[in-house]
Amino acid sequence: MAVNINHQKHLAARRSARLRRQKRGRKKIFGYPERPRLVVTRSARHMVAQVIDDVAGVTLVSASTMEKDVRALDGDKKAKAARVGELVGRRAKDAGIEQVVFDRAGNQYHGRVAAVADGARRAGLSL
């Protein structure tokens, strides 16, 4: 199977554009202990949400579509992303975190990224 060079260049350009947007957003978004950063990582198949304290450089709580109970969930990727948001929101509330700064990591606030944010809000987290 021949690999299309133009397709590879297109994918590399899209990736570098997202990384530029991510870098631009990170100038303004920082997670403090009283209000940590909720970062959403999106791939073609999975979603990962982490609550990070940037001062200490540690991940406080996380949730992912790779967890067993989320994998078993019926529905599309958007429904699983909403479940990830609810899980990370519940775990953050259990850890004593009420407010977070939302970091979409250069992705559009649309679809699965927005579903994670809505799920976290439903769990009682303030974004």
VEXGU-688003 format. One record per residue (C-alpha): residue number from 1; x, y, z. Coordinates in pm, whole numbers, plus 50000, padded with zeros to 5 digits. Example, Ala and Ser with C-alpha at 12.3 -4.5 7.8 and 13.67 -1.06 7.14 Angstrom:
residues 2
+-----+-------+-------+-------+
: seq :     u :     v :     w :
+-----+-------+-------+-------+
:   1 : 51230 : 49550 : 50780 :
:   2 : 51367 : 49894 : 50714 :
+-----+-------+-------+-------+
END
This chain:
residues 127
+-----+-------+-------+-------+
: seq :     u :     v :     w :
+-----+-------+-------+-------+
:   1 : 50000 : 50000 : 50000 :
:   2 : 50152 : 50327 : 49891 :
:   3 : 50157 : 50613 : 50138 :
:   4 : 50045 : 50945 : 50002 :
:   5 : 50315 : 51204 : 50085 :
:   6 : 50070 : 51493 : 50055 :
:   7 : 49842 : 51328 : 50309 :
:   8 : 50132 : 51292 : 50553 :
:   9 : 50223 : 51660 : 50505 :
:  10 : 49861 : 51757 : 50564 :
:  11 : 49845 : 51560 : 50890 :
:  12 : 50176 : 51710 : 51007 :
:  13 : 50049 : 52061 : 50934 :
:  14 : 49726 : 51998 : 51128 :
:  15 : 49922 : 51862 : 51424 :
:  16 : 50162 : 52155 : 51430 :
:  17 : 49871 : 52400 : 51405 :
:  18 : 49702 : 52239 : 51707 :
:  19 : 50027 : 52251 : 51901 :
:  20 : 50064 : 52623 : 51819 :
:  21 : 49710 : 52687 : 51945 :
:  22 : 49784 : 52481 : 52257 :
:  23 : 50100 : 52681 : 52328 :
:  24 : 49911 : 53009 : 52280 :
:  25 : 49646 : 52900 : 52530 :
:  26 : 49901 : 52782 : 52787 :
:  27 : 50036 : 53138 : 52816 :
:  28 : 49708 : 53236 : 52979 :
:  29 : 49597 : 52915 : 53154 :
:  30 : 49773 : 52799 : 53470 :
:  31 : 49652 : 52565 : 53743 :
:  32 : 49699 : 52679 : 54101 :
:  33 : 49637 : 52458 : 54407 :
:  34 : 49311 : 52641 : 54485 :
:  35 : 49198 : 52625 : 54119 :
:  36 : 49382 : 52353 : 53923 :
:  37 : 49374 : 52301 : 53547 :
:  38 : 49139 : 52048 : 53385 :
:  39 : 49314 : 51944 : 53065 :
:  40 : 49139 : 51735 : 52800 :
:  41 : 49348 : 51519 : 52568 :
:  42 : 49168 : 51393 : 52260 :
:  43 : 49273 : 51123 : 52017 :
:  44 : 49081 : 50961 : 51735 :
:  45 : 48950 : 50691 : 51968 :
:  46 : 48996 : 50800 : 52330 :
:  47 : 48955 : 51093 : 52568 :
:  48 : 49164 : 51160 : 52877 :
:  49 : 49081 : 51427 : 53135 :
:  50 : 49326 : 51524 : 53409 :
:  51 : 49311 : 51779 : 53688 :
:  52 : 49664 : 51917 : 53725 :
:  53 : 49825 : 52141 : 53988 :
:  54 : 50088 : 52325 : 53782 :
:  55 : 50266 : 52471 : 54086 :
:  56 : 50353 : 52127 : 54225 :
:  57 : 50356 : 51965 : 53880 :
:  58 : 50131 : 51677 : 53980 :
:  59 : 49813 : 51521 : 53846 :
:  60 : 49549 : 51528 : 54119 :
:  61 : 49275 : 51319 : 53953 :
:  62 : 49216 : 51172 : 53610 :
:  63 : 48965 : 50974 : 53406 :
:  64 : 48982 : 50813 : 53065 :
:  65 : 48778 : 50619 : 52811 :
:  66 : 49033 : 50341 : 52853 :
:  67 : 48893 : 50256 : 53197 :
:  68 : 48699 : 49932 : 53217 :
:  69 : 48358 : 50075 : 53315 :
:  70 : 48371 : 50345 : 53046 :
:  71 : 48475 : 50095 : 52778 :
:  72 : 48175 : 49878 : 52865 :
:  73 : 47940 : 50175 : 52817 :
:  74 : 47715 : 50156 : 52512 :
:  75 : 47690 : 50460 : 52292 :
:  76 : 47902 : 50675 : 52070 :
:  77 : 48231 : 50847 : 52151 :
:  78 : 48051 : 51162 : 52262 :
:  79 : 47855 : 50971 : 52527 :
:  80 : 48175 : 50812 : 52653 :
:  81 : 48341 : 51155 : 52664 :
:  82 : 48053 : 51287 : 52875 :
:  83 : 48100 : 50991 : 53110 :
:  84 : 48471 : 51076 : 53140 :
:  85 : 48374 : 51432 : 53235 :
:  86 : 48136 : 51306 : 53502 :
:  87 : 48401 : 51071 : 53642 :
:  88 : 48671 : 51336 : 53660 :
:  89 : 48423 : 51581 : 53813 :
:  90 : 48315 : 51333 : 54079 :
:  91 : 48675 : 51238 : 54160 :
:  92 : 48774 : 51604 : 54184 :
:  93 : 48484 : 51677 : 54419 :
:  94 : 48592 : 51380 : 54634 :
:  95 : 48945 : 51526 : 54643 :
:  96 : 48805 : 51859 : 54767 :
:  97 : 48833 : 52048 : 54438 :
:  98 : 48539 : 52277 : 54363 :
:  99 : 48670 : 52497 : 54078 :
: 100 : 48901 : 52428 : 53784 :
: 101 : 49039 : 52615 : 53484 :
: 102 : 48939 : 52437 : 53161 :
: 103 : 49222 : 52368 : 52916 :
: 104 : 49104 : 52235 : 52580 :
: 105 : 49467 : 52182 : 52465 :
: 106 : 49429 : 52354 : 52130 :
: 107 : 49117 : 52159 : 52031 :
: 108 : 48792 : 52329 : 51938 :
: 109 : 48537 : 52359 : 52218 :
: 110 : 48297 : 52138 : 52027 :
: 111 : 48178 : 51778 : 52023 :
: 112 : 48367 : 51546 : 52257 :
: 113 : 48570 : 51825 : 52422 :
: 114 : 48250 : 52012 : 52509 :
: 115 : 48092 : 51684 : 52626 :
: 116 : 48373 : 51636 : 52879 :
: 117 : 48320 : 51990 : 53010 :
: 118 : 47941 : 51942 : 53033 :
: 119 : 47988 : 51611 : 53216 :
: 120 : 48221 : 51776 : 53467 :
: 121 : 47965 : 52052 : 53524 :
: 122 : 47692 : 51793 : 53581 :
: 123 : 47913 : 51633 : 53848 :
: 124 : 47922 : 51970 : 54029 :
: 125 : 48257 : 52106 : 53916 :
: 126 : 48275 : 52477 : 53839 :
: 127 : 48466 : 52559 : 53519 :
+-----+-------+-------+-------+
END
